[in-house]
Amino acid sequence: MYAHDVILLDGTPPPKIRAYARADLIPYTTVNYTVAKISTIDNVGNGTRFIATDTNGKTYSARKIVLATGVRDVLPNFPGMDVIWGTGAFWCL
């Protein structure tokens, strides 16, 4: 399984991308929490706001949230597809 459309990391296995991301975040001591809940509030006149609550109970407010859930490629079933996928065979949408 490989990630696609990740700038500079296209074709990299997702566990390796996660390892790169975790390593990049180490210097940032303020990035050390897990979001446990996201809710919305109607900020009258200013649109909807999101409130994210971490596992320690601290809240964060934002106008936008990106949820990245991932994708799993389901390749056509014929011999050799796993070898040429991403180099000689591609999905066309």
C-alpha positions in Angstrom: 0.0 0.0 0.0 1.4 3.4 -1.0 0.3 7.0 -0.6 -0.5 9.1 -3.7 -0.6 12.8 -4.3 1.6 13.6 -1.3 4.1 16.3 -2.5 7.6 14.9 -2.5 6.4 11.6 -1.0 4.3 10.1 -3.7 4.5 6.3 -3.7 5.8 6.3 -0.1 4.2 3.7 2.3 1.9 5.5 4.8 3.7 4.2 7.9 6.9 5.8 6.6 5.0 9.1 6.0 3.6 9.0 9.6 7.2 8.4 10.9 8.4 11.4 8.9 5.5 13.5 10.3 6.2 12.4 13.9 9.9 13.2 13.5 9.1 16.6 12.1 6.9 17.4 15.1 9.4 16.5 17.8 10.9 20.1 18.0 7.4 21.5 18.6 6.8 20.9 22.3 3.3 22.4 22.1 2.2 19.6 19.7 1.5 16.8 22.1 -2.2 16.1 22.3 -4.9 13.9 20.8 -8.3 15.4 19.8 -11.0 13.4 21.5 -14.1 15.4 20.3 -15.1 18.0 17.7 -18.3 20.0 18.0 -19.7 23.1 16.3 -21.1 26.4 17.6 -23.0 29.0 15.6 -21.0 32.2 15.9 -23.8 34.5 15.0 -22.7 36.9 12.2 -19.4 35.1 11.8 -20.5 31.7 10.7 -19.9 28.3 12.2 -16.9 27.7 14.5 -15.5 24.3 15.5 -14.4 23.5 19.0 -11.9 20.6 19.3 -11.4 19.1 22.8 -8.2 17.1 23.5 -7.8 14.1 25.8 -6.7 16.5 28.6 -9.9 18.5 28.3 -8.3 21.6 26.7 -10.3 23.2 23.9 -9.3 24.8 20.7 -11.4 27.0 18.4 -11.2 27.1 14.6 -13.1 28.2 11.5 -12.1 25.1 9.5 -11.0 21.6 10.3 -9.3 19.1 8.0 -10.1 15.4 8.6 -7.7 13.1 6.7 -9.0 9.6 6.8 -7.0 8.0 4.1 -7.8 5.9 1.1 -7.2 2.2 0.3 -6.4 1.3 -3.3 -8.2 -1.7 -4.7 -6.1 -2.9 -7.6 -7.4 -4.9 -10.5 -6.8 -8.6 -9.9 -4.2 -9.7 -12.5 -0.7 -11.1 -12.1 2.0 -8.5 -11.8 -0.2 -5.5 -11.1 1.4 -5.0 -7.6 4.8 -4.7 -9.4 3.8 -2.1 -11.9 1.3 -0.1 -9.8 2.4 3.5 -9.6 5.2 3.2 -12.2 3.5 1.6 -15.3 -0.2 1.4 -14.2 -2.2 4.3 -12.8 -5.8 5.2 -11.9 -7.4 7.7 -14.2 -10.3 9.5 -12.8 
